[in-house]
């Protein structure tokens, strides 16, 4: 039965929802499901949809909204707070992956231009997927999570610059390369100058009035992104560059969070059509040869990219465990790689077969890396025996800075938000606190009176040999990871520690598991304590149930 118009649209959406449900059950990103649906309903499959027309327009709109939100969320401060490691890792991984990927492509018999496109596509990782997975695991605020987000921002900036460069190269008329590049450069400066004028004199005034209506704010955001993207396209740049710059121009306004939060759902819906169109465009004329090449490139991305990150972070003397966990986040190529491939196809630099190859690599690596990130700690535990040989951090030296030999009655692991406040409170109460953290920047920035900070890991059984456990009255872990706390308890028992222990848990299940462990004297639950304190403050504010305390005011 042949379908057209609205009925066809409804059938494709229903199929996408059904396949997406299966992908969610399998813990797979929806990107994989949507590309698969595109293959199924496209010319290669049942032939319901073509790649031209409405589907293509919705796909372009989805890309524009995606890049608008990337620009809107661009936080250069995050790169500064993670130190030079984000910049070094981000740029280093891009360079090494590009070079090695290019050599692999040349060895497989690809042409120079095709090899460059494939190599560059292998370098970029999916910010959307990684942030979602790390958020689900509550690891965004951990050291490896912050470093990963930092070098992902670096990658996002690089990919935009690459797209600008490719657009400039694609516009060369052949008469004068220098004049062509100068013309593109002049147009780019004109576009940036126009956006700068809007940012300085127009957008603040306009947004203040538009934001009075939340519905109008959303409409304005989409209209502004598409308008700047259209102007960018008219000037000869891609629509993606214009949409990204539109987001950057609003990133410093007080309305960026409200606008971004309301456009996320629209972005997710419209990106469905980009991946559907991408799947429908796939060509499988050389499927046998492409599968072999796709497997080779996928193995390089799944194994080589993480090792490159581990090597860079190890050279910068970060713990190999942190480097490994951060490195696993780049074990896939991103939606930007697919956008870059379609840009190359539109410029005539590569063929549809190359786009298909990059997309197949994307399907394999996105699916595989999901499981790598979900089970990252278990994988590291199995590989730790070999990976630990790469560790360049001198724990014994780090554990004994000036004053570290003094007696401490509290050894506290973790100087994060909870641990830092707890260390300050204990020191103010007269306790001598030795704080241990595996983030060298936290250790270097510690200036709490009465708190000595040293570099170390709660999972390192040998590190405890350098501490004065016999003099410590209490060992406190503010790290809310069940496996880490169990490892610490095991190490303390191994060293026959006789003092008290206090561990931290965020969930009831983890708290019960820790309470059942021998040697766990106290389980701290910061969220539960905060809720209890907040409830007490609200009770004081509200007064007796059903009554009033007079003026309706209370004190926390």
C-alpha positions in Angstrom: 0.0 0.0 0.0 1.4 3.3 -1.1 1.3 6.2 1.4 1.6 10.0 0.9 1.5 13.2 2.8 0.3 13.2 6.4 -0.3 9.4 6.5 3.3 8.8 5.5 4.6 11.3 8.0 2.6 9.6 10.8 3.8 6.1 9.8 7.5 7.2 9.8 7.1 8.9 13.2 5.4 5.8 14.7 8.1 3.6 13.4 10.8 5.9 14.8 9.1 5.9 18.2 8.8 2.1 18.2 12.5 1.5 17.2 13.5 4.2 19.7 11.7 2.3 22.5 13.7 -0.8 21.6 17.0 1.2 21.5 16.2 2.7 25.0 15.6 -0.8 26.3 19.0 -1.9 24.9 20.6 1.2 26.4 21.6 2.6 23.0 21.5 6.2 22.0 18.5 7.2 19.8 20.9 8.3 17.1 21.5 4.7 16.2 17.8 3.9 16.1 16.9 6.9 14.0 19.6 6.2 11.4 18.4 2.7 11.2 14.8 3.9 10.6 16.1 6.1 7.9 17.8 3.2 6.1 14.6 1.2 6.5 12.2 3.8 5.1 14.7 5.2 2.5 15.4 4.1 -1.0 17.7 1.3 0.2 14.8 -0.1 2.3 11.1 0.0 1.6 11.4 3.3 -0.3 8.7 5.2 1.6 10.6 8.5 1.6 13.1 10.4 -0.6 15.9 12.6 0.7 14.6 15.7 -1.1 11.8 18.0 0.0 10.2 18.3 3.4 12.5 15.8 5.1 15.6 17.6 4.0 14.2 21.0 5.1 13.4 19.6 8.6 16.8 18.0 8.8 18.5 21.4 8.0 16.4 23.1 10.7 17.4 20.4 13.2 21.1 21.0 12.5 20.6 24.7 12.9 18.8 24.4 16.2 21.5 21.9 17.4 24.4 24.3 16.6 22.5 27.3 18.0 22.2 25.5 21.3 25.9 24.5 21.2 26.9 28.1 20.7 24.3 29.1 23.4 25.9 26.8 25.9 29.5 27.6 25.0 31.2 28.2 28.3 34.8 29.3 27.9 35.1 29.6 31.7 34.8 25.8 31.9 38.0 25.4 29.8 39.8 27.8 32.2 38.6 26.0 35.3 39.8 22.6 34.1 43.2 24.2 33.5 45.5 23.5 30.5 44.5 19.8 30.5 41.3 20.5 28.5 43.1 22.4 25.8 46.0 20.1 25.6 43.9 16.9 25.5 41.3 18.4 23.1 43.8 19.7 20.6 46.2 16.8 21.1 43.6 14.2 20.5 42.4 16.0 17.4 45.9 16.2 15.9 47.0 12.6 16.7 43.7 11.0 15.7 43.7 13.0 12.4 47.3 12.1 11.5 46.9 8.4 12.4 43.5 8.2 10.8 44.8 9.8 7.6 47.7 7.2 7.4 45.2 4.4 7.9 43.0 5.8 5.1 45.9 6.1 2.8 47.0 2.6 3.6 43.5 1.4 2.6 43.9 3.0 -0.8 41.8 6.1 -0.4 42.6 9.4 -2.2 44.1 12.3 -0.4 40.9 14.4 -0.1 38.8 11.4 1.0 41.4 10.4 3.5 41.5 13.9 5.0 37.7 13.9 5.4 37.6 10.4 6.9 40.5 11.2 9.3 39.0 14.5 10.5 35.6 12.9 11.0 37.2 10.3 13.3 38.4 13.0 15.7 35.2 14.5 16.9 33.1 13.0 19.8 29.5 13.5 20.6 29.0 16.1 23.3 25.2 15.3 23.5 25.8 11.6 24.0 28.7 11.9 26.5 27.0 14.6 28.6 23.9 12.5 28.8 25.7 9.3 29.8 27.9 11.0 32.4 24.9 12.8 33.8 23.0 9.5 34.1 26.0 8.1 36.0 26.4 11.3 38.1 30.0 11.7 37.0 29.8 15.2 35.4 31.2 16.8 38.5 34.0 14.2 38.9 37.4 15.1 37.7 37.3 12.9 34.6 33.8 14.3 33.8 34.9 17.9 34.0 38.0 17.3 31.9 35.9 15.4 29.3 33.4 18.3 29.0 36.3 20.7 28.8 38.0 19.0 25.8 34.6 18.4 24.2 34.1 22.2 24.1 37.5 22.5 22.5 36.4 19.9 19.9 33.2 21.8 19.2 35.2 25.0 18.5 37.6 23.1 16.2 34.8 21.5 14.2 33.2 24.9 13.5 36.6 26.3 12.3 37.0 23.2 10.1 33.6 23.8 8.5 34.5 27.4 7.8 37.7 26.4 6.2 36.1 23.8 4.1 33.5 26.2 2.9 36.2 28.7 2.0 38.1 26.0 0.0 34.9 24.9 -1.7 34.3 28.4 -3.0 37.6 28.8 -4.8 37.0 29.8 -8.4 40.4 28.7 -9.6 41.4 32.2 -10.9 43.2 33.3 -7.8 43.4 31.3 -4.6 44.7 34.3 -2.6 41.8 36.5 -3.7 39.3 33.8 -3.0 40.6 33.3 0.5 40.8 37.1 1.1 37.1 37.4 -0.1 36.0 34.7 2.3 38.0 36.3 5.1 36.4 39.7 4.4 32.9 38.2 4.4 33.6 36.4 7.6 34.8 39.6 9.3 31.6 41.3 8.0 29.4 38.6 9.5 31.3 38.8 12.8 31.0 42.6 12.8 27.3 42.5 12.2 26.8 40.0 15.0 28.9 42.1 17.3 26.7 45.1 16.6 23.6 43.1 17.4 25.2 41.9 20.6 26.1 45.4 21.7 23.1 47.5 20.8 20.2 45.4 19.6 19.9 42.0 21.3 19.9 43.2 25.0 17.1 45.7 24.3 15.1 43.3 22.1 15.5 40.3 24.4 14.3 42.3 27.4 11.0 42.9 25.7 10.7 39.5 24.0 11.3 37.6 27.3 8.0 38.9 28.8 6.4 36.1 26.9 8.0 32.6 27.2 6.3 31.5 24.0 7.6 34.5 22.1 11.1 33.9 23.5 11.2 30.4 22.0 9.9 31.7 18.7 12.5 34.5 18.7 15.3 32.0 19.4 14.4 29.8 16.5 13.8 32.7 14.1 17.0 34.4 15.1 19.0 31.2 14.7 17.5 30.4 11.2 17.9 34.1 10.1 21.6 34.3 10.9 22.1 30.8 9.4 20.4 32.0 6.2 22.6 35.1 6.1 25.7 33.0 6.6 24.6 30.7 3.8 24.0 33.7 1.5 27.5 35.0 2.3 28.9 31.6 1.2 29.4 30.0 4.6 27.4 27.0 5.7 24.1 27.4 7.6 25.7 25.5 10.5 28.3 28.2 11.0 25.7 30.9 11.1 23.5 29.0 13.6 26.5 28.5 15.9 27.4 32.2 15.8 23.8 33.1 16.6 24.0 30.9 19.7 27.4 32.4 20.7 25.9 36.0 20.4 23.2 35.1 23.0 25.5 33.1 25.3 26.3 36.1 27.6 22.7 37.2 28.0 20.7 36.4 31.2 18.1 34.6 29.0 20.4 31.9 27.6 19.5 29.2 30.2 15.7 29.8 29.8 16.0 29.8 26.1 18.2 26.7 26.0 16.0 24.7 28.3 12.9 25.4 26.2 14.6 24.5 22.9 16.1 21.2 23.9 12.9 19.2 23.2 12.5 20.9 19.8 16.2 20.1 19.0 15.7 16.5 19.8 12.6 16.2 17.7 14.1 18.0 14.7 17.3 16.0 14.9 15.2 13.0 14.3 14.7 14.1 10.7 18.4 14.8 10.2 19.3 11.2 11.2 16.3 9.9 9.2 17.6 11.7 6.1 21.1 10.6 6.7 20.0 7.0 6.9 17.9 7.4 3.8 21.0 8.7 1.9 23.2 5.8 2.8 24.6 3.8 -0.2 25.6 0.2 0.1 26.9 -0.4 -3.4 30.3 -1.5 -2.0 29.0 -2.9 1.2 31.5 -5.7 1.5 34.5 -3.4 1.1 32.9 -0.7 3.3 32.3 -3.2 6.2 36.0 -4.1 6.2 37.1 -0.5 6.2 34.4 0.5 8.7 35.6 -2.2 11.2 39.2 -1.1 10.9 38.3 2.6 11.5 35.8 1.6 14.3 38.5 -0.4 16.2 40.8 2.6 15.9 38.2 4.9 17.3 37.1 2.5 20.1 40.6 1.6 21.2 43.0 4.2 19.7 41.2 7.4 20.7 41.0 6.5 24.4 44.7 5.5 24.4 45.7 8.8 22.9 43.8 10.6 25.7 45.4 8.3 28.3 48.9 9.0 26.9 48.4 12.8 26.8 47.0 12.9 30.4 49.6 10.6 31.7 52.4 12.8 30.2 50.7 15.7 32.1 51.0 13.6 35.3 47.3 12.9 35.8 46.4 9.6 37.4 46.0 6.9 34.8 42.6 6.0 36.1 41.4 9.6 35.4 42.9 9.5 32.0 41.3 6.1 31.2 37.8 7.2 32.3 38.1 10.5 30.4 39.5 8.7 27.4 36.5 6.3 27.1 34.3 9.3 26.4 36.0 9.9 23.0 35.5 6.3 21.8 32.9 7.3 19.2 32.4 9.8 16.4 29.7 12.4 16.7 26.8 14.0 14.9 29.3 16.7 13.9 31.3 14.1 12.0 28.2 13.2 10.1 27.4 16.9 9.5 30.9 17.4 8.3 30.6 14.5 5.9 27.3 15.8 4.4 29.0 19.2 4.0 31.8 17.6 2.1 29.3 15.8 -0.1 27.5 19.1 -0.9 30.8 20.7 -1.8 31.7 17.8 -4.1 34.8 16.9 -2.2 33.6 13.3 -1.4 31.1 10.8 -2.7 28.0 9.3 -1.1 29.9 6.1 -0.5 32.4 8.0 1.8 29.5 9.5 3.7 28.0 6.0 4.1 31.4 4.7 5.4 31.6 7.5 8.0 28.0 6.9 9.0 28.6 3.1 9.5 31.6 3.9 11.6 29.4 6.3 13.6 26.8 3.5 14.1 29.4 1.0 15.3 31.3 3.4 17.6 28.3 5.1 19.1 26.8 1.8 20.0 30.0 0.3 21.3 31.1 3.4 23.3 27.8 3.5 25.1 28.6 0.2 26.8 32.2 1.3 27.4 31.1 4.4 29.3 28.3 2.6 31.2 30.8 -0.1 32.5 33.9 2.1 32.6 34.8 1.4 36.2 34.4 -2.4 35.8 36.6 -2.3 32.6 39.3 -0.3 34.4 39.3 -2.8 37.3 40.1 -5.6 34.8 42.8 -3.5 33.1 44.3 -1.8 36.1 47.1 -4.3 36.4 48.5 -3.2 33.0 47.4 0.4 32.9 49.0 1.2 36.3 52.4 0.7 34.7 51.8 3.8 32.7 51.1 6.0 35.8 53.7 8.8 36.1 52.3 10.3 39.3 54.7 10.1 42.2 52.3 9.3 45.0 54.8 8.9 47.7 56.4 12.3 46.9 53.0 13.9 46.6 51.8 12.5 49.9 54.6 14.2 51.8 54.6 18.0 51.2 55.8 20.4 53.9 53.8 19.8 57.0 52.3 16.5 55.9 54.3 14.5 58.5 52.5 16.3 61.3 50.0 14.3 63.3 46.5 14.4 61.9 43.5 13.0 63.7 41.2 13.1 60.6 42.1 11.8 57.2 39.5 13.0 54.7 39.2 11.7 51.1 37.6 14.1 48.5 37.8 17.9 48.4 34.7 18.4 46.3 31.7 20.6 47.3 30.7 18.4 50.3 34.2 17.3 51.2 35.6 20.8 51.1 32.9 22.2 53.4 33.3 19.3 55.7 37.1 19.7 55.9 36.6 23.4 56.8 34.1 22.6 59.5 36.3 19.9 61.1 39.3 22.2 61.1 37.3 25.0 62.7 36.3 22.6 65.4 39.9 22.1 66.2 40.7 18.9 64.4 43.9 18.5 62.3 42.7 17.4 58.9 44.7 15.7 56.2 42.6 15.9 53.0 43.4 13.5 50.1 42.2 14.2 46.5 43.3 12.9 43.1 42.6 16.3 41.4 45.9 18.1 41.5 44.2 21.4 40.9 42.1 21.0 44.0 45.2 20.1 46.0 47.1 23.1 44.7 44.2 25.5 45.4 43.6 24.4 48.9 44.1 27.3 51.3 41.9 26.1 54.2 43.4 26.9 57.6 44.2 23.7 59.5 43.7 21.5 56.4 46.7 19.9 54.7 45.9 18.7 51.2 47.8 15.9 49.4 47.5 14.1 46.1 46.3 10.5 46.3 43.5 8.0 45.5 41.1 6.3 47.8 41.5 3.1 45.7 45.3 2.9 46.0 46.1 0.4 48.7 49.8 1.3 48.6 49.1 5.0 49.2 47.9 4.3 52.7 51.4 3.1 53.6 52.5 6.7 53.4 49.9 8.0 55.9 50.0 7.9 59.7 47.1 5.6 60.1 48.1 4.7 63.7 47.6 8.3 64.8 44.4 9.0 62.9 41.2 8.8 65.0 38.9 8.8 61.9 39.1 8.2 58.2 36.3 10.0 56.3 35.4 9.4 52.6 33.2 12.0 51.0 33.3 10.1 47.6 29.8 8.9 46.9 30.9 5.8 44.9 30.1 2.4 46.3 33.0 0.5 44.7 35.5 3.2 45.8 34.4 3.1 49.4 34.5 -0.7 49.5 38.0 -0.5 48.1 39.0 2.0 50.8 37.5 -0.2 53.6 39.4 -3.2 52.2 42.7 -1.3 52.2 42.1 -0.1 55.7 41.5 -3.6 56.9 44.6 -4.7 55.1 46.7 -2.2 57.0 44.9 -3.2 60.3 43.5 0.3 60.9 41.9 0.5 64.3 40.2 3.9 64.2 36.7 5.0 63.1 35.5 5.3 59.5 32.8 7.4 57.9 31.7 6.9 54.3 29.4 8.7 52.0 26.4 7.5 49.9 23.9 9.3 47.8 21.3 6.6 47.5 19.5 4.4 50.1 20.7 1.3 48.3 24.4 2.3 48.5 23.9 3.4 52.1 22.5 -0.1 53.1 25.3 -1.8 51.2 28.0 0.2 53.1 26.3 -0.3 56.4 26.6 -4.0 55.9 30.4 -3.8 55.3 32.6 -4.6 58.2 34.4 -1.6 59.5 31.9 1.0 58.4 31.0 3.0 61.5 29.0 5.8 60.0 27.4 6.4 56.6 27.0 10.0 55.6 24.1 11.0 53.4 24.5 14.6 52.4 21.3 14.8 50.3 19.2 13.3 53.1 20.8 15.7 55.7 20.2 18.7 53.4 16.5 17.7 52.9 16.1 17.2 56.7 17.6 20.6 57.4 15.6 22.3 54.7 12.4 20.6 56.0 13.2 21.9 59.5 13.7 25.4 58.2 10.4 25.3 56.3 8.6 24.0 59.4 10.0 27.0 61.3 8.9 29.3 58.4 5.4 27.8 58.1 4.7 27.4 61.8 2.2 24.9 63.2 0.2 22.9 60.6 -3.0 24.6 59.8 -2.0 27.8 61.7 0.1 30.9 61.4 3.0 32.3 63.4 1.8 35.8 63.2 3.8 37.7 60.6 4.5 34.6 58.5 8.3 34.9 58.9 10.7 32.3 60.2 14.4 31.8 60.6 16.6 29.1 59.1 
